[in-house]
Amino acid sequence: MAGDCMFPDVETDGSEKSEEMEIVVNVGGVRQVFYGDNLNQYPETRLAELINCLSGGYDSIFSLCDDYDPGKREFYFDRDPDAFKCIIDVYYFGEIHMKKGICPICFKNEMEFWKVDLKFLDDCCKTHLSEKKEELEEIARRVQLILDDLGVDASESRWKRCQKCIWKFLEKPESSYPARVVAVLSFLFILISSVVMCVGTIPDLQVVDAEGNRMEHPTLDSIETACIGWFTMEYVLRLISSPNKLHFALSFMNIVDVLAILPFYVSLTLTHLGAKLMELSNVQQAVQALRIMRIARIFKLARHSSGLQTLTYALKRSFKELGLLLMYLAVGIFVFSALGYTMEQSHPETLFKSIPQSFWWAIITMTTVGYGDIYPKTTLGKLNAAISFLCGVIAIALPIHPIINNFVRYYNKQRVLETAAKHELELMELNSAEGKAAGSKSELEDLSREGKEGPSYSSQLKVSHSDTFIHLLSEEKHYRTRLQSCK
């Protein structure tokens, strides 16, 4: 009876069909009128459930909306009206496009509230959503790394704690002032070693040995030995303290470190022991070849330069553009070298002896280098050369803009992520200090049961959280678990 008195406009005999019903939805002050035939296309959505909830009384209605006016048959929702305007497109067009300016994660949560499946979201909008989720996961990973550095596990052995300290000291210059000093020293050793390698090739600074062969000055050799000693000690300490030694050994930058160190020891071994096993000339050639490999140490600068790391990533993301550039050049080189060879055959002093030899001319012409060792002498050949270098300029200029965009986008993204991670830590610290972190006591008890009690400050940080990650991984219950799942 309460239901009949409350909703007199609904006939109990069922004469009014759900397809003909008209309901009014007020979302954040924006009113929308819907008809049952449209909403019933997707009966599992929240709006479609509103049609059949009137006969269920207050419990049924307020399980779906925030308020209801029976006189106007108007449902009230305290939700984002801009996102709602995009979501209702599914009832009319069968797909949803996310408006610019709306946070993708918030839009995903709105779709979940209105019980609309993500499959109706357009592919371009799904791309934005996946990119945003990756950004939040990267922020979570960075925050977790910082929290791991702050926390101390009392159950760990002294050797494990010592390993962590060495690893943080060598791998994270921002962790302390001595770590920054060591990073600067490592950078200086790399520069000194590279300069010594270059200066050692100057004939005036070389000395002559007993056999009359030129060799590097003993002083430069001593500096080189000191630099190699530093690199060796640094690599060994990082390998010993590494939490995952296999991953450490197979990392690209660590392979570069080995290539920068290994030639010194191999050449030293060949110099002292190789003479007994092979001819002296062969030993010297092998030593010279190994010394050339010392140029690999210049790549060690990438470890201390965020700009070089950003450039490397931008080139990785630009493989498609670089591939197009190489394809354009390859086609142009083949075409213009064949034309140049054909047009220059009529000249008695032609420099184009064959098409493969003409490849070199086409390469230096299309890249606008122009050494001048091979050049056309006929009028048609010169015309072909003019067209070839114009096409080369166009082919090189076309993919430059996307590559620069990739570099700028990644560089700006890294700065935003660093700022977001710091902001997240500040929010966590503020929440922990004010005691406003929801469920922090229960999580702290769980950590205590696991025997992972640490200093009060770091423990509070680990159990507090802000809203940044709630929408990202809403199915997880604990902030600590969410961060660990993003590692």
C-alpha positions as CSV (number, residue, x, y, z in Angstrom):
1,M,0.0,0.0,0.0
2,A,2.8,2.3,0.7
3,G,4.1,1.8,-2.8
4,D,0.6,2.7,-4.2
5,C,0.3,5.9,-2.2
6,M,3.8,6.9,-3.0
7,F,3.6,6.5,-6.7
8,P,0.0,7.1,-7.8
9,D,1.0,7.8,-11.4
10,V,2.1,4.2,-12.0
11,E,-0.8,2.0,-12.9
12,T,-0.8,-1.4,-11.1
13,D,-2.7,-3.2,-13.8
14,G,0.4,-3.0,-16.1
15,S,-1.4,-1.2,-18.9
16,E,1.5,1.2,-19.3
17,K,4.3,-0.7,-21.0
18,S,7.9,0.0,-20.2
19,E,8.6,0.8,-23.9
20,E,6.2,3.8,-23.8
21,M,7.3,5.1,-20.4
22,E,9.0,8.5,-20.2
23,I,11.4,9.3,-17.4
24,V,13.3,12.4,-16.5
25,V,16.9,12.2,-15.3
26,N,18.6,15.2,-13.6
27,V,22.4,14.8,-13.5
28,G,24.2,17.6,-11.8
29,G,21.4,20.0,-12.6
30,V,21.1,19.0,-16.3
31,R,17.7,17.4,-17.1
32,Q,17.4,14.8,-19.8
33,V,14.2,13.1,-21.0
34,F,14.4,9.4,-22.0
35,Y,11.9,6.9,-23.4
36,G,11.7,3.3,-22.6
37,D,12.1,2.0,-26.2
38,N,15.6,3.6,-26.3
39,L,16.7,2.6,-22.9
40,N,15.6,-1.0,-23.2
41,Q,18.1,-1.6,-26.0
42,Y,20.6,-2.0,-23.2
43,P,18.6,-3.5,-20.4
44,E,21.6,-4.0,-18.1
45,T,22.4,-0.3,-17.9
46,R,21.4,1.8,-14.9
47,L,19.0,4.0,-16.9
48,A,17.2,1.0,-18.2
49,E,16.8,-0.3,-14.7
50,L,15.1,2.9,-13.7
51,I,12.0,2.0,-15.8
52,N,11.3,-1.1,-13.7
53,C,12.2,0.2,-10.3
54,L,9.1,2.4,-9.6
55,S,7.0,-0.5,-8.4
56,G,9.7,-1.6,-5.9
57,G,9.3,1.3,-3.5
58,Y,12.1,3.4,-1.9
59,D,14.6,0.6,-1.5
60,S,14.5,-0.2,-5.2
61,I,14.6,3.5,-6.3
62,F,17.3,4.7,-4.0
63,S,19.6,1.8,-4.8
64,L,19.8,3.3,-8.3
65,C,19.7,7.1,-7.8
66,D,20.4,9.7,-5.2
67,D,16.9,11.3,-5.0
68,Y,13.5,11.0,-6.7
69,D,10.5,13.3,-7.3
70,P,7.3,11.1,-7.7
71,G,5.3,14.1,-9.0
72,K,7.6,14.8,-11.9
73,R,8.9,11.3,-12.1
74,E,12.3,12.8,-12.0
75,F,15.5,10.9,-10.9
76,Y,18.4,12.9,-9.4
77,F,22.0,11.9,-9.7
78,D,25.0,13.8,-8.2
79,R,27.3,12.9,-11.0
80,D,29.3,14.6,-13.8
81,P,26.9,16.0,-16.3
82,D,29.5,16.4,-19.0
83,A,30.5,12.8,-18.9
84,F,26.8,11.8,-18.8
85,K,26.1,13.7,-22.0
86,C,28.8,11.6,-23.7
87,I,27.6,8.3,-22.2
88,I,24.0,8.6,-23.3
89,D,25.2,8.6,-26.9
90,V,25.2,4.8,-26.7
91,Y,21.4,4.7,-26.7
92,Y,21.2,6.7,-29.9
93,F,24.4,5.9,-31.8
94,G,25.6,2.6,-30.3
95,E,29.1,4.1,-29.4
96,I,30.6,6.6,-27.0
97,H,33.1,9.3,-27.7
98,M,34.9,10.9,-24.8
99,K,34.8,14.7,-24.8
100,K,38.1,16.6,-24.6
101,G,39.0,17.9,-21.2
102,I,37.5,14.9,-19.3
103,C,39.9,12.7,-17.3
104,P,39.9,9.3,-19.0
105,I,40.0,7.5,-15.6
106,C,37.1,9.5,-14.3
107,F,35.2,8.8,-17.5
108,K,35.8,5.1,-17.0
109,N,34.4,5.3,-13.5
110,E,31.3,7.2,-14.8
111,M,30.7,4.4,-17.4
112,E,31.0,1.8,-14.6
113,F,28.5,3.8,-12.5
114,W,26.0,3.9,-15.4
115,K,26.7,0.2,-16.0
116,V,27.7,0.8,-19.6
117,D,30.3,-1.6,-21.0
118,L,33.7,-0.3,-22.1
119,K,33.3,-2.1,-25.4
120,F,31.1,0.8,-26.5
121,L,33.9,3.3,-26.1
122,D,35.5,4.3,-29.4
123,D,39.0,2.9,-30.1
124,C,40.6,6.4,-30.2
125,C,39.2,7.1,-26.7
126,K,40.4,3.7,-25.4
127,T,43.9,4.7,-26.5
128,H,43.7,7.8,-24.2
129,L,42.4,5.6,-21.4
130,S,45.2,3.1,-21.7
131,E,47.8,5.9,-21.8
132,K,46.4,7.5,-18.7
133,K,46.4,4.1,-16.9
134,E,50.0,3.6,-17.9
135,E,50.9,7.0,-16.5
136,L,49.3,6.3,-13.2
137,E,50.9,2.9,-13.0
138,E,54.3,4.6,-13.7
139,I,53.6,7.1,-10.9
140,A,52.7,4.2,-8.6
141,R,55.9,2.4,-9.5
142,R,58.0,5.5,-8.7
143,V,56.2,6.1,-5.4
144,Q,56.7,2.5,-4.4
145,L,60.5,2.7,-5.2
146,I,60.7,5.7,-3.0
147,L,58.8,4.0,-0.2
148,D,61.0,1.0,-0.5
149,D,64.0,3.2,0.0
150,L,62.5,4.9,3.1
151,G,61.4,1.6,4.7
152,V,63.7,-0.8,6.6
153,D,62.7,-4.4,7.0
154,A,63.8,-5.5,10.4
155,S,63.5,-9.2,9.4
156,E,66.2,-8.9,6.8
157,S,69.8,-9.9,7.6
158,R,72.5,-7.4,8.0
159,W,74.0,-8.4,4.6
160,K,70.7,-7.7,2.8
161,R,70.4,-4.3,4.4
162,C,74.1,-3.6,3.4
163,Q,73.3,-4.6,-0.2
164,K,70.3,-2.2,-0.3
165,C,72.5,0.6,1.0
166,I,75.2,0.0,-1.6
167,W,72.6,-0.3,-4.3
168,K,71.0,3.0,-3.3
169,F,74.3,4.7,-2.9
170,L,75.5,3.8,-6.5
171,E,72.2,3.7,-8.4
172,K,70.3,6.6,-6.9
173,P,72.3,9.8,-6.7
174,E,69.3,11.8,-5.4
175,S,69.2,9.6,-2.2
176,S,72.0,11.4,-0.4
177,Y,74.8,14.0,-0.8
178,P,77.6,11.4,-0.8
179,A,75.7,9.5,-3.6
180,R,75.6,12.7,-5.7
181,V,79.3,13.1,-5.1
182,V,80.0,9.6,-6.3
183,A,77.8,10.1,-9.4
184,V,79.7,13.3,-10.3
185,L,83.0,11.5,-9.8
186,S,81.8,8.6,-12.1
187,F,80.8,11.2,-14.7
188,L,84.3,12.9,-14.5
189,F,86.1,9.6,-14.8
190,I,84.1,8.8,-18.0
191,L,85.1,12.2,-19.5
192,I,88.7,11.9,-18.4
193,S,89.0,8.4,-19.9
194,S,87.5,9.6,-23.2
195,V,89.8,12.6,-23.4
196,V,92.8,10.4,-22.6
197,M,91.8,7.9,-25.4
198,C,91.7,10.8,-27.9
199,V,94.9,12.6,-26.7
200,G,96.8,9.3,-26.7
201,T,96.6,9.2,-30.5
202,I,98.5,12.5,-31.0
203,P,101.9,11.5,-32.5
204,D,103.7,14.3,-30.5
205,L,102.6,12.8,-27.2
206,Q,103.5,9.2,-28.1
207,V,106.8,7.5,-27.2
208,V,108.8,4.9,-29.2
209,D,109.5,1.5,-27.6
210,A,112.6,-0.6,-28.1
211,E,111.3,-2.1,-31.3
212,G,110.7,1.3,-32.8
213,N,106.9,1.2,-32.5
214,R,104.9,4.1,-31.3
215,M,102.9,3.7,-28.1
216,E,100.9,5.9,-25.7
217,H,102.7,8.0,-23.1
218,P,103.2,6.2,-19.8
219,T,101.4,9.0,-17.9
220,L,98.4,8.6,-20.1
221,D,98.6,4.9,-19.5
222,S,98.6,5.5,-15.8
223,I,95.5,7.7,-16.0
224,E,93.8,5.1,-18.2
225,T,94.6,2.4,-15.6
226,A,93.1,4.5,-12.8
227,C,89.9,5.1,-14.7
228,I,89.6,1.4,-15.5
229,G,90.1,0.6,-11.9
230,W,87.3,2.9,-10.9
231,F,85.0,1.5,-13.6
232,T,85.8,-2.1,-12.5
233,M,85.2,-1.3,-8.8
234,E,81.9,0.4,-9.6
235,Y,80.6,-2.4,-11.8
236,V,81.6,-5.1,-9.3
237,L,79.9,-3.3,-6.4
238,R,76.7,-2.7,-8.4
239,L,76.7,-6.4,-9.5
240,I,77.1,-7.6,-5.9
241,S,74.4,-5.3,-4.5
242,S,72.0,-5.9,-7.4
243,P,68.6,-7.4,-6.3
244,N,68.3,-9.3,-9.6
245,K,71.8,-10.2,-10.9
246,L,70.6,-11.9,-14.1
247,H,68.5,-8.8,-15.1
248,F,71.5,-6.6,-14.2
249,A,73.9,-8.6,-16.3
250,L,71.6,-8.5,-19.4
251,S,70.8,-4.8,-19.1
252,F,71.9,-2.8,-22.1
253,M,73.8,-0.2,-20.1
254,N,75.5,-2.8,-18.0
255,I,76.6,-4.6,-21.2
256,V,78.1,-1.3,-22.3
257,D,80.0,-1.1,-19.0
258,V,81.5,-4.5,-19.6
259,L,82.5,-3.6,-23.2
260,A,84.2,-0.5,-21.8
261,I,86.2,-2.4,-19.2
262,L,86.9,-5.7,-20.9
263,P,89.3,-4.5,-23.7
264,F,91.8,-3.2,-21.1
265,Y,92.1,-6.5,-19.4
266,V,92.2,-8.5,-22.7
267,S,94.8,-6.3,-24.2
268,L,96.8,-6.5,-21.0
269,T,96.7,-10.2,-21.1
270,L,97.7,-10.4,-24.7
271,T,100.6,-8.0,-24.2
272,H,102.1,-10.0,-21.3
273,L,101.1,-13.6,-22.3
274,G,100.1,-13.5,-25.9
275,A,103.7,-13.0,-27.2
276,K,104.6,-16.5,-26.1
277,L,101.7,-18.0,-28.0
278,M,101.7,-16.0,-31.3
279,E,103.7,-13.6,-33.3
280,L,104.4,-10.2,-31.8
281,S,102.8,-8.4,-34.8
282,N,99.6,-10.3,-34.4
283,V,99.5,-9.4,-30.7
284,Q,99.9,-5.7,-31.5
285,Q,97.2,-5.8,-34.1
286,A,94.8,-7.5,-31.6
287,V,95.7,-4.9,-29.0
288,Q,95.0,-2.0,-31.3
289,A,91.7,-3.5,-32.3
290,L,90.7,-3.9,-28.7
291,R,91.8,-0.3,-27.9
292,I,89.3,0.9,-30.5
293,M,86.5,-0.8,-28.4
294,R,87.2,1.8,-25.7
295,I,84.9,4.2,-27.5
296,A,82.0,2.2,-26.0
297,R,82.6,3.9,-22.6
298,I,81.2,7.2,-24.0
299,F,77.8,5.5,-23.9
300,K,78.2,5.3,-20.2
301,L,77.3,9.0,-20.1
302,A,73.7,8.0,-20.8
303,R,73.5,6.6,-17.3
304,H,74.0,10.1,-15.9
305,S,72.2,12.1,-18.6
306,S,68.4,12.2,-18.7
307,G,68.6,14.0,-22.0
308,L,70.5,11.1,-23.7
309,Q,68.0,8.6,-22.1
310,T,65.1,10.7,-23.5
311,L,66.7,10.8,-27.0
312,T,67.2,7.0,-26.9
313,Y,63.5,6.5,-26.0
314,A,62.4,8.9,-28.7
315,L,64.4,7.0,-31.3
316,K,62.9,3.8,-30.2
317,R,59.4,5.2,-30.5
318,S,60.3,6.6,-34.0
319,F,61.3,3.3,-35.6
320,K,58.4,3.6,-38.0
321,E,59.4,7.1,-39.2
322,L,63.1,6.1,-39.4
323,G,62.1,3.1,-41.4
324,L,60.2,5.3,-43.8
325,L,63.2,7.6,-44.1
326,L,65.5,4.7,-45.0
327,M,63.0,3.3,-47.5
328,Y,62.7,6.7,-49.2
329,L,66.4,7.0,-49.4
330,A,66.9,3.4,-50.6
331,V,64.5,3.9,-53.4
332,G,66.0,7.2,-54.4
333,I,69.5,5.9,-54.3
334,F,68.6,3.0,-56.5
335,V,66.7,5.1,-59.0
336,F,69.1,8.1,-59.3
337,S,72.3,5.9,-59.3
338,A,70.9,3.9,-62.3
339,L,69.9,7.1,-64.1
340,G,73.3,8.7,-63.4
341,Y,75.1,5.6,-64.7
342,T,73.0,5.5,-67.9
343,M,73.3,9.3,-68.6
344,E,77.1,9.4,-68.0
345,Q,78.0,6.5,-70.3
346,S,78.2,8.9,-73.3
347,H,81.0,10.9,-71.7
348,P,84.5,9.5,-72.5
349,E,85.9,10.5,-69.0
350,T,82.9,9.3,-67.0
351,L,83.4,8.5,-63.3
352,F,80.3,6.3,-63.2
353,K,81.9,2.9,-63.9
354,S,79.0,0.8,-62.7
355,I,75.6,1.1,-60.9
356,P,76.9,-0.3,-57.6
357,Q,79.7,2.3,-57.7
358,S,77.1,4.9,-58.5
359,F,75.4,4.1,-55.2
360,W,78.1,6.0,-53.3
361,W,77.5,9.1,-55.5
362,A,73.7,8.8,-54.9
363,I,74.2,8.5,-51.1
364,I,76.4,11.6,-50.7
365,T,74.2,13.6,-53.1
366,M,70.8,12.8,-51.5
367,T,72.2,13.4,-48.1
368,T,73.6,16.8,-49.3
369,V,77.1,15.8,-48.3
370,G,78.7,16.1,-51.7
371,Y,82.3,15.0,-51.3
372,G,83.0,15.7,-55.0
373,D,85.0,12.5,-55.6
374,I,82.4,11.4,-58.1
375,Y,80.4,13.9,-60.1
376,P,78.4,14.0,-63.4
377,K,79.9,15.7,-66.4
378,T,77.0,15.6,-68.9
379,T,74.1,18.0,-68.9
380,L,71.5,15.3,-68.3
381,G,73.7,13.9,-65.5
382,K,73.8,17.3,-63.8
383,L,70.1,17.6,-64.1
384,N,69.7,14.2,-62.6
385,A,72.0,15.2,-59.7
386,A,69.9,18.4,-59.0
387,I,66.7,16.4,-58.9
388,S,68.3,13.8,-56.6
389,F,69.5,16.2,-53.9
390,L,66.2,18.0,-54.0
391,C,64.4,14.7,-53.4
392,G,66.9,13.8,-50.7
393,V,66.2,17.1,-48.8
394,I,62.4,16.4,-49.0
395,A,62.8,12.7,-47.9
396,I,65.0,13.6,-44.9
397,A,62.7,16.6,-43.8
398,L,59.5,14.6,-43.9
399,P,60.0,12.4,-40.8
400,I,61.9,14.9,-38.7
401,H,58.8,16.6,-37.3
402,P,57.3,13.3,-35.8
403,I,60.7,12.4,-34.3
404,I,61.0,15.8,-32.6
405,N,57.4,15.5,-31.4
406,N,58.2,12.1,-29.8
407,F,61.2,13.6,-28.1
408,V,59.3,16.6,-26.7
409,R,56.3,14.4,-25.7
410,Y,58.4,11.9,-23.8
411,Y,60.6,14.6,-22.1
412,N,57.5,16.5,-20.9
413,K,55.9,13.3,-19.8
414,Q,58.9,12.4,-17.6
415,R,58.8,15.8,-16.0
416,V,55.0,15.5,-15.3
417,L,55.5,12.0,-13.8
418,E,58.3,13.2,-11.5
419,T,56.1,16.1,-10.3
420,A,53.1,13.8,-9.9
421,A,55.1,11.3,-7.9
422,K,56.4,14.0,-5.5
423,H,52.9,15.4,-5.2
424,E,51.6,11.9,-4.3
425,L,54.2,11.5,-1.6
426,E,53.3,14.9,-0.2
427,L,49.6,13.9,-0.1
428,M,50.5,10.6,1.6
429,E,52.6,12.3,4.2
430,L,49.9,14.9,4.9
431,N,47.2,12.2,5.2
432,S,49.4,10.1,7.5
433,A,50.2,13.1,9.7
434,E,46.6,14.1,10.0
435,G,45.4,10.6,10.6
436,K,42.9,10.7,7.7
437,A,44.0,7.7,5.7
438,A,41.0,5.3,5.5
439,G,41.7,1.9,6.9
440,S,45.3,2.7,7.9
441,K,45.0,1.0,11.3
442,S,43.8,-2.3,9.8
443,E,46.6,-2.2,7.2
444,L,49.2,-1.5,9.8
445,E,48.0,-4.5,11.8
446,D,48.2,-6.7,8.7
447,L,51.8,-5.5,8.2
448,S,52.6,-6.2,11.8
449,R,51.3,-9.8,11.5
450,E,53.6,-10.3,8.5
451,G,56.5,-9.2,10.5
452,K,57.3,-6.2,8.3
453,E,57.3,-3.5,10.9
454,G,59.5,-0.5,10.1
455,P,60.1,3.0,11.3
456,S,56.9,4.8,12.2
457,Y,57.3,7.4,9.5
458,S,57.8,5.0,6.6
459,S,55.1,2.7,7.8
460,Q,52.6,5.4,7.9
461,L,53.6,6.5,4.4
462,K,53.1,2.9,3.1
463,V,49.6,2.6,4.5
464,S,48.3,6.0,3.6
465,H,47.0,7.0,0.2
466,S,45.4,9.7,-1.9
467,D,42.7,9.5,-4.6
468,T,45.2,9.2,-7.4
469,F,45.2,5.4,-7.4
470,I,41.7,4.7,-6.1
471,H,40.2,5.2,-9.6
472,L,43.0,3.4,-11.3
473,L,42.8,0.2,-9.4
474,S,39.5,0.3,-7.6
475,E,39.2,-3.4,-7.3
476,E,42.2,-3.6,-5.0
477,K,41.6,-3.0,-1.3
478,H,44.9,-1.8,0.0
479,Y,47.2,0.9,-1.3
480,R,50.3,-1.2,-0.6
481,T,49.0,-4.0,-2.7
482,R,48.2,-1.7,-5.5
483,L,51.7,-0.3,-5.6
484,Q,53.2,-3.7,-5.5
485,S,51.1,-4.9,-8.4
486,C,52.5,-2.0,-10.5
487,K,56.1,-3.0,-10.0
